[in-house]
Every structure is written in structure tokens, then in C-alpha cells.
Amino acid sequence: MGSIRNQQELGWCYAYGLAEILSFKIGKTVSAPDLALTSQKNSPSDDRWIVKRVTKKKDSEFSGGMPDWLFEFAKTDGVCNQQSVDESDSNVVRLKARLDQIEQQKLDKKCNLSEVKESIQSLFPLIDISKALKIYSESNYYNYLTDLFEEACKPRIKLPQNLAMKVKSYSGSSLKSRNSVFKDIENNLSNSGPALISIDSKILGSPRGQHAMIIAGRQWNEKMQQCDYILRNSWGKDSCAPNQFIGSCDNGDPVVSKFELLKNISTHYIVE
């Protein structure tokens, strides 16, 4: 797997998790923000985060999503090579914030072209800037980002049509009945590569809620004489910190015991 990504304050863990899995499957690094916007584009208009921004709700209230829905959208629309999108330095967040400010303060688009141009070029280093500014001038508020991503990501990468996702849910089941979790996960890691899961975010020291993460691999625990599991999060390389659930950090990746994983996993998304 590549370097640890950072979703910033955007609630797009489901897209970042799926991007890691798809990158592994197709051998090219898939853009996570593009996946998230693919989901928004295919959602009913009253569910889009950009509509909710106008009503002054916080992004975190509505920008989550489901990996299985997103997977189907990605199979239909294709994915974006990350070479087309510079996701570092909060570029997505800064461009989105600037577009929001222009809309909400009803500023003249033409008078703010220079600032928008700089933000667009930071996020899309390979885009034809004349086409990008034309899109910005002609798109409505609901479509700015999706239209810019569409232009920057041409040609989109089509996923193999035989690629499929199975979903196994463990929510509400007892610990005893969850023992099949490890058979599924071991099969996934051995035969299909990294595993995409939904887990209680309390293990990261955050308020409880479902959070998409990757099981990237296993690590032998000499003391317990069993394998621990290496997780891949999308909160940046400095976000990992040992706590009562996380035993250690492996180059920025949380390492958890079999027991903690068993207690806190809710869903396993198998892509094969």
C-alpha cells in the first residue's frame, strides 16, 4: 500500500477506504475525493453536501456514505488516477471553502478568478486551466467541483467488470457469533489483499460512530502468541497514538489485537 492519506475535516472515510482497495486491485492510485464526489453526483440533489452548505449545516453531518453504494457508482462511472489530483495540503478543502465563500457572499465570479485559478491549479496540476475557468464560469453552485473533477480526470479508468463486492454485517451480533469474522478476514487478506471494514471509531480515541478503515496486514504478537492486525486510517501519518484499544503504531498505522477487532468491527466489505 502507498503512503497514509489524510481526508482532512471531510467526512469521506468511506471513499478513502475504497480508494485504497481499488488502488490495490487495479495497480494505479485512485483519487479518493473523486470517489466521494462520484457518490455525491449520483445522490438525489437534496442529499448533496453542497446543498447542505447553503443551509449552514456542518459538513460532518452529511458527507459520509456507504462503500457498497460507492463501489457500484465507481463501476459505472470509472475512477480517477491520483496523478490528476494533488490531495495534499488541504487542496480540496481550500478550493471548496473558496467556492462556498463566493456563493454565500454573492461575490462576482469574474472578480475572483485569480484566487480561484490558484486554488484550481493547486488541486489539479495537469488540468487545462482555460477549460477549468470556463467550467467554473458556466457551472452552477451544485456542480462546480464535480465538473472540475470530470475535466481533470479525463480519461477515467474503467474498473474490471468482473470485480464485485460482498458485504457482511456483524452489527448487533454477539461476540460468540462474530467468530466467523476472522475466517472471512483471513481469507480476504490471504486471497484478495487488504480488507475494507467499518469499525467503531472509539478505538481511535474519537467519539463513537462508524468509521471506514483498512486491515492492511498482520503482525505477530510474541506475548499473546497470536496475530495482531495492522489498520490503515485516513487521518494522516501522525494521527496514530497508542491507547487502551491500540497496542502500538507501525509506521503510523494502528495495530490492534484480535479481541479488539472482534469487539468493534461492524461490517466487512469484500472486493474480489
N, C-alpha and C positions, 0 to 999 in steps of 0.2 A: 504494500500500500504506500501511497505517497505521503507528503507532509500533512500534519494536522491542520485542518481548516478552521475558520472562525466565522460563524454566522452572525457575529456582532449582536445587536439587540433584536434582530429579526427572528420571528418565531418559525424558522424554516428548518428545524432539525430533521423533519421527515424527508425533505428534499436533499439535505446534505448527506443523510444516511443512505438514501437510494443512489445518490450520485457516486458514492464510494463503491457500492455493489456493482453498478453498471460500468464504472471505470474498470473494475477488475475483470468484468465479463468481456468487454469489447477491446481492452488493451489501449484505450485512449481516455484521457482525463476529462470527465464530463462536468460541465458547469452546473453547480447546484442552484444558484439564483435563477438561471434559465429554467430549470426544472420547476422551481417554485412558481415562476410566472406562467409556465405552461399550465399548472394547476389552476391559477387564478383566471387565466384566459378561458379555460374550459368550464369555470364555475358560473352559476347564474349571476347576473350583474349585481344583484343586491347582496351577494356574498363576498364581493371583491374587497380586498383591504383598502383599495384606493377610494372606494365609495365611503367606507367607514371613516377614512381620514377626514373627509369633509364634515362628518358628524362629530369630529374631535374625540373619537374613541382611541384608546391606545392600541398600537399595532399588535401587542402581545395577546389581546383579547380575541383576535380573529385570524391571525396569519398562520395558524397551524394547519395541518392537513393529514391525510391518510396515505401511507406509502403505496397501498394496493391500488387506490384510485389513480394516484400519480403515475404508477407504473403503466397502467392502461393508456393514459394520455400520452406518455412518452413513446409507447409503441406506435401510436397513431401519428404523432407529430414529429418524432425523431428527437435527438438530443443535440446539445451544442458542445463543441470542442472547447475546453477551457482556455486554449491558446487565444481564442477570440475575446475573452473576458478577463480583465485583471481584477480578481476578487479581493486583493489585498488593500490595506489602508482604508478600510470602510468606504471604498469607492461606490458601492451600490447604495449604501446608506446616505452618503453625501449628495449623490445625484437625486435620489428620491426626495430628500429633505428640501433641496433647492426647487424642484418642480412643485412640491407641496406649497412652499412659500409663495412662489409666483402665482399659483392658482388662488390660494386663500386670501392673499393681499390684493388680488386682481391687478397684478402688475402687467405692464405691456411686455409681451413676449420679445418684440424686436429690441427693446431697450435692455434686455437681459441676456442677449445672445452670447456675449463674450464669456460671462460666468458659466452659462450652460455649456458652451463649447468646451471649456476647460474640463468640466466635470465629465462630459461625454467622452472626451479623448482619454481621460484617466481610466475610465471604466472599460472602454472599447478601443484598445491601442491600434487595431487593424482596420477600423471602420473608415469608410469614405465619409469624411466629415461634412462635405457638401450635401450628401444624401441624408446624413444624420440630422443636420439642421433643417432640411426640408421636411423630414418626418416630424421633428419637433414643432415646426411651424404649422403643420397641417393636421396633426393628430389631436384628438380631444383628450381631456384630462384623464379619462378612463384607460386610454391606450398608449400613453407616452412610452412607458418602459417596455411593455410587451412588443410594441412596434420597433423600438430601437434594438431590442434583443433579436427580433426576427431578422433585421437587416444585418446586424453584426455576426450572426451565427450562420449565415449562408456559406456553403450548402450545409444543411443539417445532416446529422449522421442517423441513418436508419438502423434501428435495432433488429437483430435476427428475429424473424417471425416465429421461430420455434422456442424462443425464450418465454418462459412462463413463471408466474408467481403463485405459490400456495401460502395460505395464511392459517396459522394455528394459534388459537387463543387459549390462554390459561387463566384469564380473569375470573375471579370468584371460585376457582377450584382449590381444593385443599393441597397442602404441601405433599401429602402422600400421593395424591392423584397427579401431581406435577412431575413425577419421576420420568415420564416419557420425554420431558423437556430435553434431558441430556442425551437420550438416544437420537433425537432429532438434530440437536446441535452438533453432536459428534459426527453424524452422517453429513451434515451441512459442511462442517469445517474440513472433513476428510475428502469429500467428493465434489463440493461446489465452491469452496473457498470461504471468505468472510461471511458472517451471518448478520442479517439485519433484524434487530429486535426493538420492542418497545418496553421500557423499564421505568420503575418509579424513580423520579429524579431526586428523591431524598438521599439516595446513595451518593449523590454529588454534593450534598450539603445544601441543596436548594429546597424551596417549598415543594410539597408533594404534588405530583402531577405526572402524566405520561410523557416520556421523552424518548425519541428515537436515537439509537446508538448502534455501533457495530461491535460484534465479537470478532476481533482481529486474529486471535490465536490463543494458544495455551502456554502455560509456564509451570514447570514442575515445582511443587511446594515440598521441600525436603522434610520439614517439620510435620506436616499433615499427611505426607505420603500420598498426595493426590494432585491433580492438575488444578491450578487456578486459571482464571480466564482474563485475557487482556482485552480491554474495551477501547474503542476509538470514539471519542466525543468530538463535537464540532464547536467548541468554545475556545479554541486557540491552544497553543502548545504550553502555555503557562497556567492553564486552568486546573490541572490535576493537583490534588492535595490529599494525602492520606487522612482518613477519618475512621469512625467506627465501622464503616462498611468497606472502604477501600484500604486494602492492606499495604499497597505500595504503588509507585508510579514507574512505569517502564518507558523512558524517553518521552514523558508527557502523557502516556496512556494509562488510565486507571487499571489496576489489577485487583480483581475481586475473587473471593472464594466461591466454590461450587454452591455452598449453602446460601450465601448472599444473593447469588444469581438466581437460585431456585426460589427464594422468598420474594424477589422483587420483579421478576420478568412477568409481563402480561401477554405479549404477543410475539410470535416468531414469523418473519416473512421470508420464505424460502424461494430464491430465484434460481432456476435451473433450466 
